[in-house]
Amino acid sequence: MEKSTVSALQEFCAQTKTGNPVYDYIDGDDGGYICKVVLMDIEAYGNGRSKRDAKHLAASNIMRKLRKVPGFDSLGSTVADKRNDMNDSLMQEFTNLNRDMLKELRDYCVRHDMPLPSIEIVQQSGQPNAPEFSACCSVASIKRYGKSDSKKDARQRAAIEMLCIISKGEESVSDGATDLVSTKQKNLELDSNIDDEESERRRKFKTYRELTDAGGDEVQSTKLCDRHNYFKTFYPALKTSAFEVINSKEYGSIMEKYTALLEALKLTSKVSRLESTTMEPFLQIELKCDFNCLFIGLESVIYKQIIDYLRDMLV
């Protein structure tokens, strides 16, 4: 009676003193299992309806790979090996799995409230007739890689590597556990920031609606036409006095004309000096009237700007 692949692999390890193989399991969506086995930095996968079936197929696949290592080509075959001799490439191995591991990884992340994974080809090497592709799978801050002679299988391998890490939860069996805890913390911080931004956006929108739709006329902005009508319908006698000042050439400086113009209109102003990097003073002048007017500019031009503004608005 021929021995099983698991027993054959264990016997091989005892004879060659390579250490024991390490098996990891991943639960499948349809009730099956995926087994990953690692020995001498060589890894293989197996899929089955039970953990036992998955483990035996994984052992069979890694034994086929070990036969390619110099000195191990005489490694004995089993019934399961003979059934899988045709599956001698990585692509055929994943075909044996008969699963879309990218979909399973995404589904796992959704079920466990984790960030969705992203997988991309990050490197291409080898010869044109024998290329090698490297895929990087990321879930938050966790990154795992997969290599293959095809892009599809490289992505599949990276997805399985990621599943092996995140499916262990917070166990301390690997350094991926620390990464997973950190990922959850960062995910909570990210969710908190998103909630804060959404709350701020809604608050601003609500404030805008209150300003525009709630009938708060006292806080709504002033229309230019209302301001123009205010000065246009100003007291006729004051407007006449104002134009006399504006058209006069008797004033020695533009500031004297500005002061006389405000006196003619019976207006007052508040002048403030602002911080500036220029040597010339930077002023802020506010005219006190029913429609407050605010002007900001250099001292050499601001008085003329106010005079020109009033000339236009009073017409």
C-alpha positions in Angstrom: 0.0 0.0 0.0 1.5 3.3 -1.1 2.0 6.0 1.6 0.1 9.3 1.6 1.8 12.5 0.4 1.8 13.9 3.9 3.6 10.8 5.3 6.0 10.8 2.3 6.9 14.4 2.8 7.4 13.9 6.6 9.6 10.8 5.9 11.6 12.9 3.4 12.1 15.6 6.0 13.3 13.1 8.6 15.8 11.5 6.1 17.2 14.8 4.8 17.0 16.6 8.2 15.5 19.7 6.5 13.1 20.4 9.3 9.4 19.9 9.4 7.0 21.5 6.8 4.8 24.3 8.1 1.1 24.2 7.1 -1.3 27.1 7.2 -5.0 27.0 6.4 -7.5 29.5 5.0 -11.2 29.1 5.2 -13.0 29.3 1.8 -16.3 30.9 1.0 -17.9 27.7 -0.1 -17.0 25.7 2.9 -13.7 24.4 1.5 -10.1 25.1 2.7 -6.8 26.2 1.2 -3.6 24.9 2.7 -0.2 26.6 2.3 2.9 24.5 3.0 6.4 25.9 3.4 9.6 23.9 3.4 13.2 25.1 2.7 11.8 28.5 1.5 9.7 26.6 -1.0 6.0 27.0 -0.8 3.0 25.3 -2.4 -0.8 25.4 -2.1 -3.6 22.9 -2.0 -7.4 23.1 -2.1 -9.9 20.7 -0.7 -13.4 20.2 0.8 -11.7 19.4 4.1 -8.4 20.4 5.8 -7.1 16.9 5.2 -7.7 17.0 1.4 -6.1 20.5 1.2 -3.1 19.4 3.2 -2.5 16.3 1.1 -2.7 18.3 -2.2 -0.4 20.9 -0.8 2.1 18.2 0.2 1.9 16.7 -3.2 2.5 20.1 -4.9 5.6 20.9 -2.8 7.0 17.4 -3.4 6.8 18.0 -7.1 8.7 21.3 -6.6 11.3 19.6 -4.4 12.1 17.1 -7.2 13.4 20.0 -9.2 16.0 20.9 -6.5 19.4 19.3 -7.2 19.9 16.2 -5.0 16.2 15.7 -4.5 15.2 14.4 -7.9 14.8 10.9 -6.6 12.1 11.9 -4.1 9.5 9.1 -4.2 6.1 9.5 -5.8 2.7 8.7 -4.4 -0.7 8.0 -5.9 -1.6 11.7 -5.5 1.6 12.7 -7.2 0.8 10.6 -10.2 -2.6 12.2 -10.5 -1.0 15.7 -10.4 2.0 15.2 -12.6 0.3 17.2 -15.3 0.1 20.1 -12.9 3.7 21.0 -13.0 3.5 24.8 -13.3 2.3 27.5 -11.0 -0.6 28.3 -13.3 -1.8 24.7 -13.2 -1.4 24.6 -9.5 -3.7 27.6 -9.1 -6.1 26.0 -11.6 -6.2 23.1 -9.2 -7.3 25.6 -6.6 -10.2 26.5 -8.8 -10.8 29.7 -6.9 -10.6 33.4 -7.6 -8.4 34.4 -4.7 -8.7 38.1 -5.4 -12.5 37.9 -5.0 -12.1 35.8 -1.8 -9.7 38.3 -0.4 -12.0 41.2 -1.1 -15.0 39.3 0.4 -12.9 38.5 3.5 -12.1 42.2 3.9 -15.7 43.2 3.5 -16.9 40.6 6.0 -14.3 41.7 8.6 -14.7 45.5 8.1 -11.2 45.9 6.8 -10.0 48.2 4.0 -10.4 46.8 0.5 -7.2 45.3 -0.9 -5.3 46.7 -3.9 -3.2 44.5 -6.1 -0.8 45.6 -8.8 2.2 44.4 -10.8 5.2 46.2 -9.4 8.1 44.5 -11.3 8.8 42.5 -14.4 12.0 40.7 -14.9 13.5 37.7 -16.8 13.8 37.0 -20.5 11.0 37.7 -23.0 10.5 33.9 -23.4 10.6 33.4 -19.6 9.2 36.4 -17.8 8.7 36.8 -14.1 6.2 39.1 -12.6 6.0 40.4 -9.1 2.6 41.5 -7.7 2.1 43.6 -4.5 -1.1 43.2 -2.5 -1.9 45.9 0.0 -4.5 46.0 2.8 -4.0 49.3 4.7 -0.4 49.2 5.8 0.1 45.4 5.3 1.9 44.4 2.1 2.5 40.9 0.7 4.1 39.9 -2.6 3.7 37.1 -5.1 5.8 36.0 -8.1 5.0 34.0 -11.1 5.6 33.7 -14.9 2.1 35.2 -15.5 0.6 38.4 -14.1 -2.7 36.6 -13.2 -0.9 34.0 -11.1 1.3 36.6 -9.5 -1.8 38.5 -8.3 -3.3 35.2 -7.1 -0.2 34.3 -5.1 0.0 37.8 -3.5 -3.7 37.5 -2.6 -3.2 34.1 -0.9 -0.1 35.5 1.0 -2.3 38.3 2.2 -5.1 36.0 3.3 -2.6 33.9 5.2 -1.7 36.9 7.2 -5.0 38.7 7.9 -6.9 35.5 8.5 -4.8 34.8 11.6 -6.3 37.8 13.3 -4.4 39.0 16.3 -2.5 35.8 16.9 1.2 36.3 17.5 2.3 33.5 15.2 3.9 35.9 12.7 5.0 39.5 12.4 1.8 40.1 10.4 -0.2 40.1 13.6 1.4 43.3 14.7 0.7 44.8 11.3 -2.9 43.8 11.5 -3.4 45.5 14.9 -1.8 48.6 13.5 -4.0 48.4 10.5 -7.1 48.4 12.6 -6.0 51.4 14.6 -5.2 53.3 11.4 -8.5 52.3 9.9 -10.3 53.7 13.0 -8.3 56.9 12.7 -9.1 57.1 9.0 -12.8 56.5 9.6 -12.8 59.2 12.3 -11.2 61.7 10.0 -13.7 60.9 7.3 -16.5 61.3 9.8 -15.1 64.7 10.9 -14.8 65.9 7.3 -18.3 64.8 6.5 -19.7 66.5 9.6 -17.9 69.7 8.7 -19.2 69.5 5.2 -22.8 69.0 6.4 -22.4 71.9 8.9 -21.2 74.3 6.2 -24.0 73.2 3.9 -26.6 73.7 6.7 -25.2 77.1 7.5 -25.4 78.1 3.8 -29.0 76.9 3.6 -29.8 78.9 6.8 -28.2 82.0 5.3 -30.0 81.7 2.0 -33.3 79.9 2.7 -34.2 80.7 6.4 -35.2 84.3 5.7 -32.3 85.8 7.7 -32.1 89.0 5.8 -30.0 90.6 8.4 -27.1 88.3 7.7 -27.4 88.0 3.9 -24.9 89.7 1.7 -25.4 93.1 0.2 -26.2 93.3 -3.5 -24.3 95.9 -5.5 -27.5 97.3 -7.0 -28.8 98.0 -3.5 -25.7 99.8 -2.5 -25.8 101.8 -5.8 -29.4 102.8 -5.2 -28.5 103.9 -1.7 -26.0 106.4 -2.9 -28.0 107.3 -6.0 -31.0 108.3 -3.9 -28.8 110.1 -1.3 -30.0 113.5 0.0 -29.9 115.8 -3.1 -28.4 118.7 -1.2 -25.5 116.5 0.1 -25.0 115.1 -3.4 -24.7 118.6 -4.9 -22.1 119.5 -2.2 -20.2 116.3 -2.9 -19.9 116.9 -6.6 -18.7 120.4 -6.0 -15.8 118.9 -4.0 -15.2 116.1 -6.5 -15.0 118.6 -9.5 -13.0 121.2 -7.6 -9.2 121.8 -8.3 -8.6 124.0 -5.3 -7.5 121.2 -2.9 -3.7 120.9 -2.3 -3.7 117.1 -1.8 -5.9 114.1 -2.6 -6.4 113.5 1.1 -7.7 117.0 1.7 -10.3 116.4 -1.1 -11.2 113.1 0.4 -11.8 114.7 3.9 -13.9 117.5 2.3 -15.9 114.9 0.4 -16.8 113.0 3.5 -17.8 116.2 5.2 -20.0 117.2 2.3 -21.8 113.8 2.5 -22.0 113.9 6.3 -20.1 110.6 6.5 -17.5 109.4 8.9 -14.8 106.8 8.5 -12.6 104.5 10.5 -9.0 104.2 9.4 -6.8 101.3 10.5 -3.2 100.5 9.5 -2.5 96.9 8.5 0.6 94.9 8.7 2.6 95.0 5.5 6.0 94.1 4.0 6.2 97.4 2.1 7.6 100.7 3.4 4.4 102.5 2.5 1.5 102.3 4.9 -1.2 99.8 4.0 -4.6 101.2 5.1 -8.1 99.8 5.8 -10.8 102.5 5.6 -14.4 101.8 6.5 -17.1 104.3 5.6 -19.9 104.5 8.2 -23.3 104.5 6.5 -26.3 102.3 6.1 -24.4 100.1 3.7 -20.9 100.0 5.2 -18.1 100.2 2.7 -14.7 98.8 3.3 -11.6 99.8 1.3 -8.0 98.3 1.6 -5.0 99.7 -0.2 -1.8 101.7 -0.1 -1.9 105.1 1.4 -0.8 106.7 -1.9 -3.9 105.4 -3.9 -6.6 104.5 -1.5 -8.0 108.1 -1.0 -8.3 108.5 -4.8 -10.0 105.1 -5.1 -12.7 106.1 -2.6 -13.3 109.4 -4.4 -13.7 107.7 -7.7 -16.0 105.1 -6.1 -18.3 107.7 -4.7 -18.3 109.6 -8.0 -19.7 106.5 -9.7 -22.1 105.5 -7.0 -23.7 109.0 -6.6 -24.7 109.2 -10.2 
